[in-house]
Amino acid sequence: MKFSQTLAGACLALALPAFAQDRIAQGSDGDVSLKLEIERAITKGVAFLESQQNSETGSWSDPTLPALTALPVSAIMGNPALAPGDGLPASAEKGYGFILTNVKNDGGIYGKGLATYNTALSVMALVQSGEKEHLPIIAKARRLLVNQQQDYDKRGEPDNLFDGGIGYGGSYEHSDLSNTHLALEALHYSKKVLADTEFDDTDEFDLDWDAAIEFVSRTQNSKATVETLGEWAGLREEDSGGFIYFPGDTKSGEFVLKTDAGEKTALRSYGSMSYAGLLAFLYAEMDQGDPRVAAVMEWLQNNFTLDENPGLDAQGLYYYYHTMAKALALTGTQTLVNSDGKKIAWKEALALELMERQNPDGSWINESSNRWMEDDPILVTSYSLLALEHIYRAL
């Protein structure tokens, strides 16, 4: 039984503000042409994913990581060719079946570990299903994600920099921005689908969103953040407004600054985490006029490129494309303006870049870097399809 009439792209539609959704139907002739090209690319990509599904289990890639099945399911469910009333595609139905075999007694959806990562992405896939029987599973998984939030004050460790954030879980529990933004995404959209149902207990049991915002803010390069890190930390002007992985650590390198007070270490901002930070603020429903939002938008515009993941070269390139498409669609951004005053039609630019990179068999793969599993064509194809689907719905 369906709890929603919209099966395909349910969370993608939610990701766009109402005024942006209204523009989708209007569009220009150029938008129509681009949308047709995107449709063809998505059709090929979905066909590739379906050809790679394990016919017996319904899983993709590593079966110990249900997130790697949830992402293809989300990409298939986001296909604009699906219409309300079509029912679940057979591949998605089998994928959901596999995801449900990973539901644990604590409500999480994971295999051997990485509870936050796997549960958050599985919840996002389930949110798109439109199946009422998935609601209690979503509700319990939501509780698991809330329980992953770090609260060091209760452990007698006040003013801990990781307080309020969320980590992978298990032996790697300390907070990071990647897991935090994925958990906030799942909590944000699951709350919407659970609203006004018998499974909605979000009023009694929810995340400490203020604490989450404070953690995310501590991962943004700013004068205030540097002051919290201690005397060793410094800030380069070109990093201001961007984001790092967690307080005191970046995946993008460090720089030694010589100041009147001596040498200090500056942590370099990078593209994928800067979009993740923006998304985290948006999922927390922070006002887009907030100075922290304005600061990251300025950094992203000044560092816009499709040739690399700024600060990381080709590492995490498709994760970067995916977070870019989600964040800019969610903000309703039409054009970016870089530091030279040049206007960038990001939707067209990103769509064309992705379609240019698509392989003849419909897949995508990061040929320059295998970091963060981007040598897996199923993962990278899922990222690419989800990015194109966000662009498609924002046109």
matplotlib code that plots the C-alpha trace (Angstrom):
import matplotlib.pyplot as plt

x = [0.0, 1.3, 1.7, 2.6, 1.3, 4.8, 7.0, 9.9, 12.2, 10.1, 13.0, 14.3, 11.1, 11.2, 14.7, 13.5, 11.8, 8.3, 9.2, 11.9, 9.5, 7.1, 9.7, 10.3, 7.1, 7.9, 11.5, 13.1, 13.6, 17.2, 16.0, 13.7, 16.6, 18.9, 16.2, 15.9, 19.6, 19.6, 16.7, 18.8, 21.8, 19.7, 18.1, 21.5, 22.8, 19.8, 20.2, 23.8, 22.9, 20.2, 22.6, 25.0, 22.5, 23.0, 20.0, 19.8, 20.2, 19.1, 22.3, 24.9, 28.7, 29.8, 26.8, 28.3, 27.6, 23.9, 24.5, 26.1, 22.7, 20.7, 22.4, 21.5, 18.0, 17.7, 19.1, 16.6, 13.7, 14.7, 14.5, 12.1, 10.8, 8.9, 5.4, 3.1, 1.2, 3.9, 4.7, 8.2, 10.7, 11.6, 15.2, 14.3, 11.9, 14.6, 17.0, 14.6, 14.3, 18.0, 18.1, 15.5, 17.6, 20.1, 17.7, 19.1, 17.5, 18.7, 16.8, 20.0, 20.4, 23.9, 26.1, 29.4, 29.8, 29.6, 26.1, 25.6, 26.7, 24.7, 21.6, 21.4, 21.6, 19.2, 16.7, 16.9, 16.2, 13.2, 11.8, 11.5, 9.7, 6.2, 5.5, 3.6, 5.2, 8.6, 7.4, 8.0, 11.5, 12.2, 11.0, 13.3, 16.3, 15.7, 16.1, 19.4, 20.7, 19.6, 21.4, 24.6, 24.8, 27.8, 27.0, 30.3, 28.7, 26.9, 30.2, 31.7, 33.7, 32.3, 33.4, 34.5, 34.9, 33.1, 30.0, 26.7, 28.1, 27.8, 30.5, 30.5, 29.6, 31.3, 35.0, 35.1, 32.5, 33.9, 32.0, 32.9, 31.1, 30.5, 28.6, 26.9, 25.5, 24.3, 22.5, 20.9, 19.7, 18.0, 16.5, 15.2, 13.4, 12.3, 10.6, 8.6, 7.3, 6.5, 4.5, 0.9, 1.3, 1.0, 4.8, 5.7, 7.4, 9.6, 8.1, 9.2, 12.5, 14.6, 18.1, 19.5, 19.6, 21.2, 24.1, 24.4, 24.6, 27.3, 29.3, 29.0, 30.0, 33.2, 34.1, 33.8, 37.0, 36.5, 38.1, 35.7, 36.6, 40.3, 40.0, 38.3, 41.1, 43.9, 47.0, 48.4, 45.7, 45.7, 43.5, 44.3, 42.0, 41.4, 40.1, 37.6, 34.0, 34.9, 34.8, 37.1, 36.4, 36.2, 37.5, 41.3, 41.5, 41.3, 41.8, 43.2, 46.5, 47.9, 49.9, 52.3, 51.6, 54.1, 52.5, 53.7, 52.8, 54.9, 54.1, 50.5, 48.9, 46.1, 43.7, 42.8, 39.1, 37.9, 35.0, 33.1, 33.0, 32.1, 29.0, 28.4, 28.6, 26.1, 23.7, 24.0, 23.0, 20.1, 18.8, 18.9, 16.6, 19.1, 18.1, 19.9, 20.7, 22.8, 26.4, 27.8, 25.6, 26.7, 30.3, 30.3, 28.3, 31.0, 33.8, 32.0, 31.5, 35.1, 36.3, 33.8, 35.3, 34.3, 37.8, 38.5, 37.2, 38.7, 41.6, 41.7, 42.3, 40.4, 39.9, 36.2, 35.3, 31.9, 31.0, 31.7, 29.4, 26.7, 26.8, 27.1, 23.9, 22.0, 23.1, 22.6, 19.2, 18.1, 19.1, 17.3, 20.5, 20.2, 23.7, 27.0, 29.2, 32.9, 35.6, 36.1, 32.4, 31.7, 28.2, 28.1, 25.0, 25.9, 23.1, 23.9, 27.7, 27.5, 25.0, 27.1, 30.3, 28.6, 27.2, 30.6, 32.1, 29.6, 30.9, 29.3, 27.8, 26.0, 28.4, 30.7, 34.0, 36.7, 39.6, 42.0, 41.5, 40.3, 40.0, 36.7, 35.7, 35.4, 36.9, 33.6, 31.4, 28.2, 28.9, 30.1, 27.2, 24.8, 26.4, 26.2, 22.6, 21.5, 23.3, 21.6, 18.2, 18.6, 19.6, 16.7, 14.1, 15.7, 15.4]
y = [0.0, 3.4, 6.3, 8.7, 9.0, 9.9, 6.9, 8.1, 10.8, 11.4, 12.8, 14.7, 16.6, 17.3, 18.6, 21.6, 24.6, 25.2, 28.1, 26.0, 23.2, 25.6, 26.5, 23.0, 22.9, 26.2, 26.0, 27.3, 25.6, 25.1, 23.5, 21.1, 20.1, 19.5, 17.6, 15.2, 14.6, 14.0, 11.5, 9.5, 9.5, 8.4, 5.6, 4.2, 4.6, 2.8, 0.0, -0.4, -0.6, -3.1, -5.3, -5.4, -6.3, -9.7, -11.7, -13.9, -11.5, -8.2, -6.5, -4.4, -4.3, -5.3, -7.1, -6.2, -2.5, -2.1, 1.6, 0.3, -1.2, 1.8, 4.2, 2.3, 1.9, 5.6, 6.3, 3.9, 5.4, 8.9, 8.1, 10.8, 8.1, 6.6, 7.8, 7.7, 4.5, 2.6, 0.6, -0.3, -1.3, -5.0, -4.1, -1.6, -4.1, -6.7, -4.0, -3.1, -6.8, -7.0, -3.7, -5.1, -8.2, -5.9, -4.4, -4.9, -5.1, -1.6, -0.2, 0.3, -1.0, -2.1, -5.2, -5.5, -1.9, 1.7, 2.0, 5.7, 5.6, 2.5, 3.4, 6.9, 6.0, 3.0, 5.4, 7.7, 4.8, 3.7, 7.2, 7.0, 3.7, 5.0, 1.7, 2.0, -1.1, 0.7, 3.4, 1.5, 0.5, 4.2, 5.3, 2.8, 3.6, 7.2, 6.5, 4.7, 7.8, 10.1, 7.9, 8.2, 11.9, 12.6, 14.2, 14.5, 16.8, 13.8, 11.9, 14.7, 16.1, 19.6, 21.8, 18.7, 19.7, 16.6, 17.3, 17.4, 15.7, 12.1, 9.6, 6.2, 4.4, 1.5, 1.8, 5.0, 7.0, 10.5, 13.0, 14.0, 16.2, 13.5, 11.2, 14.1, 15.6, 12.1, 11.5, 15.0, 14.3, 11.1, 12.6, 15.7, 13.7, 10.8, 13.3, 14.5, 11.1, 10.1, 13.2, 12.6, 8.8, 6.5, 6.0, 9.6, 10.1, 13.0, 15.4, 13.1, 11.8, 13.9, 15.1, 18.1, 20.1, 23.2, 21.0, 19.6, 23.1, 24.0, 20.9, 21.7, 25.3, 24.0, 22.3, 25.6, 27.6, 30.9, 33.1, 31.8, 28.2, 28.8, 30.3, 27.1, 24.9, 26.5, 28.5, 26.2, 26.9, 29.7, 30.7, 31.5, 34.0, 31.7, 29.0, 31.2, 30.0, 26.5, 23.3, 20.6, 16.9, 17.4, 20.0, 20.0, 17.7, 18.1, 15.7, 18.5, 19.4, 21.8, 25.0, 26.7, 30.3, 32.7, 35.2, 37.8, 35.2, 32.5, 29.6, 28.4, 25.6, 26.4, 23.6, 23.8, 23.8, 21.5, 21.2, 18.1, 18.9, 22.5, 21.3, 18.8, 21.6, 23.7, 20.7, 20.1, 23.7, 23.4, 20.1, 21.8, 24.5, 27.3, 30.6, 31.0, 34.6, 33.3, 34.6, 31.0, 30.0, 33.2, 32.5, 28.9, 30.0, 32.7, 30.1, 27.6, 30.3, 31.4, 27.8, 26.5, 24.0, 20.7, 19.6, 18.5, 18.3, 21.6, 20.9, 17.2, 16.9, 13.9, 12.3, 12.1, 13.8, 12.1, 12.5, 16.2, 16.3, 14.6, 17.0, 20.0, 19.0, 18.4, 21.6, 24.0, 22.5, 22.7, 26.4, 27.2, 28.6, 29.4, 30.8, 31.1, 34.1, 33.5, 35.8, 37.3, 38.2, 35.5, 34.0, 30.2, 28.2, 25.4, 23.0, 23.0, 22.9, 20.0, 18.0, 18.3, 17.4, 14.3, 13.2, 13.7, 11.4, 8.6, 5.4, 3.7, 1.0, 3.7, 3.6, 6.1, 5.5, 7.7, 6.8, 9.0, 8.0, 5.0, 6.8, 6.4, 3.5, 5.6, 2.8, 1.0, 1.8, 1.0, 3.6, 6.2, 5.5, 6.0, 9.3, 10.5, 9.5, 11.1, 14.3, 14.3, 13.7, 16.7, 18.8, 17.5, 18.4, 21.9, 22.8]
z = [0.0, -0.9, 1.5, -1.4, -4.9, -6.1, -6.5, -8.6, -7.2, -4.0, -2.0, -5.1, -5.4, -1.7, -2.2, -4.3, -2.8, -4.1, -6.3, -8.0, -8.5, -10.2, -12.7, -13.8, -15.9, -17.6, -18.8, -22.0, -25.3, -24.3, -21.0, -23.0, -25.3, -22.3, -20.5, -23.4, -23.5, -19.7, -20.1, -22.6, -20.4, -17.4, -19.4, -20.4, -16.8, -15.3, -17.8, -16.8, -13.1, -13.7, -15.7, -12.7, -10.0, -8.3, -9.7, -6.6, -3.7, -5.3, -4.1, -5.9, -5.3, -1.8, 0.0, 3.4, 2.6, 2.0, 1.2, -2.1, -2.9, -1.6, -3.9, -7.1, -5.9, -5.3, -8.7, -10.3, -8.4, -9.4, -13.1, -14.6, -17.0, -14.0, -13.6, -10.5, -10.7, -12.5, -9.4, -8.3, -11.1, -10.6, -10.0, -7.2, -5.7, -5.4, -4.1, -1.4, -0.5, 0.0, 2.1, 4.4, 5.1, 6.7, 9.3, 12.8, 16.2, 17.0, 14.0, 12.0, 8.4, 8.0, 7.5, 9.5, 10.5, 9.3, 10.9, 10.1, 6.5, 5.6, 7.6, 6.3, 2.6, 3.1, 4.7, 1.7, -0.6, 1.5, 1.6, -2.2, -2.2, -1.5, 0.4, 3.7, 5.1, 5.0, 7.4, 10.7, 9.4, 8.5, 12.0, 13.8, 11.6, 12.3, 16.0, 15.4, 13.5, 16.4, 18.9, 16.8, 17.7, 20.0, 23.3, 25.2, 27.8, 29.2, 29.5, 31.5, 28.5, 28.0, 25.0, 23.0, 19.3, 18.1, 20.3, 18.3, 15.2, 14.0, 12.9, 11.2, 14.5, 16.1, 16.7, 14.6, 16.5, 16.5, 14.3, 10.8, 8.3, 5.7, 8.0, 9.8, 6.5, 5.3, 8.7, 8.6, 5.1, 6.1, 9.2, 7.3, 4.6, 6.8, 9.1, 6.1, 5.1, 8.6, 9.3, 10.1, 10.2, 13.2, 13.1, 13.6, 17.0, 15.9, 18.4, 21.3, 19.9, 17.6, 16.9, 18.8, 15.7, 17.4, 18.5, 15.0, 13.5, 16.1, 15.1, 11.3, 12.0, 13.6, 10.4, 8.4, 8.0, 9.7, 12.3, 15.0, 14.2, 14.2, 17.7, 19.0, 17.6, 19.7, 19.2, 16.6, 14.0, 11.4, 8.5, 4.9, 3.3, 0.3, 2.6, 4.5, 4.2, 2.9, 4.9, 6.2, 7.2, 10.9, 13.4, 13.2, 10.1, 6.4, 3.5, 1.4, 3.0, 5.4, 5.1, 7.4, 8.0, 9.4, 11.7, 14.3, 16.9, 15.2, 12.8, 12.6, 10.6, 8.1, 7.0, 3.4, 2.4, -0.3, -2.7, -1.7, 2.0, 1.3, -0.5, 2.3, 4.8, 2.8, 2.6, 6.4, 7.0, 4.6, 6.1, 9.5, 7.8, 8.5, 7.0, 3.6, 4.7, 7.6, 7.3, 7.4, 4.4, 2.6, 3.3, 1.9, -1.1, -1.8, -1.4, -3.8, -6.4, -6.2, -6.5, -9.0, -11.4, -13.0, -13.8, -10.3, -6.7, -5.6, -3.2, -4.0, -7.7, -9.0, -5.5, -4.7, -8.0, -8.4, -4.8, -5.4, -8.5, -6.5, -3.6, -5.9, -7.8, -4.5, -2.8, -5.7, -6.6, -3.0, -2.8, -6.0, -7.5, -11.2, -11.9, -10.0, -10.2, -9.8, -8.5, -12.0, -12.2, -14.8, -14.6, -14.7, -15.8, -13.4, -14.4, -18.0, -17.3, -14.9, -17.0, -20.1, -18.2, -16.8, -20.1, -21.7, -19.1, -19.6, -21.1, -24.1, -21.8, -19.8, -16.8, -15.2, -13.4, -11.9, -14.1, -12.3, -8.6, -6.7, -3.4, -1.6, -3.9, -7.0, -9.0, -8.5, -11.6, -9.7, -7.0, -9.5, -11.9, -9.0, -8.0, -11.6, -12.2, -8.9, -9.9, -13.3, -11.7, -9.4, -12.4, -14.4, -11.8, -11.3, -15.0]

ax = plt.figure().add_subplot(projection="3d")
ax.plot(x, y, z, "-o")
ax.set_aspect("equal")
plt.show()
